Amino acid sequence: MTKRERVEAAVHGRPVDRVPVSFWRHHPHEEMRAETLADALAVFQRRHDLDFVKMMPNACYYTEDWG
C-alpha cells in the first residue's frame, strides 16, 4: 500500500497492511514564517518517512491577537 492508500483505508474502516504512523513536533526557530515552516516539515517528513504530516502552526498563534 502507498501512504495515501493506507491512510484513506484506515479513515474509511477498511483493512490496511499496517496502522498509519505519524508524529509531530513544533519547529520554534522556523515556525514564524510559512516558507521556513514548510521546509522544516518537509525535512522532518523525509527523515522519518511518515504516513501523513500534521501541520504544526506557530506555537503561540492563539495569543497573538490578544497582544
C-alpha positions in Angstrom: 0.0 0.0 0.0 1.1 3.5 -0.6 0.9 6.0 2.3 -2.2 7.6 0.8 -3.9 4.3 0.3 -3.1 3.3 3.9 -4.4 6.5 5.4 -7.6 6.5 3.2 -8.3 2.9 4.0 -7.8 3.5 7.8 -10.1 6.5 7.7 -12.8 4.6 6.0 -12.5 1.5 8.2 -11.1 -0.8 5.5 -8.2 -3.3 6.0 -4.7 -1.9 6.0 -1.3 -3.5 5.8 -0.3 -1.7 9.0 -1.5 1.1 11.1 -0.7 4.6 9.6 2.1 6.2 11.6 2.8 9.9 12.2 4.1 12.1 15.0 4.9 15.7 15.1 6.7 18.5 16.9 7.0 22.2 16.9 9.8 23.9 15.0 10.2 27.1 17.1 13.0 28.6 15.0 11.2 28.1 11.7 7.5 28.5 12.6 7.2 32.2 12.4 7.4 32.2 8.6 5.3 29.9 6.3 8.3 29.2 4.0 10.7 28.1 6.7 8.0 26.1 8.5 7.1 24.3 5.2 10.8 23.5 4.6 11.2 22.2 8.2 8.2 20.0 7.9 9.4 18.6 4.6 12.8 17.7 6.1 11.1 16.1 9.1 8.8 14.1 6.8 11.7 12.8 4.7 13.8 12.0 7.7 11.1 9.9 9.4 9.2 8.6 6.3 5.8 9.2 8.0 2.5 8.2 6.5 1.0 11.6 6.9 2.1 15.1 8.1 0.3 17.2 10.7 0.8 20.9 10.2 2.1 22.5 13.4 1.5 26.2 13.2 3.1 28.9 15.3 3.0 27.7 18.9 1.6 30.9 20.1 -0.9 31.6 17.4 -3.8 31.7 19.8 -2.4 34.6 21.8 -1.1 36.8 19.0 -4.4 38.6 18.6 -4.6 39.2 22.3 -1.4 41.3 22.2 
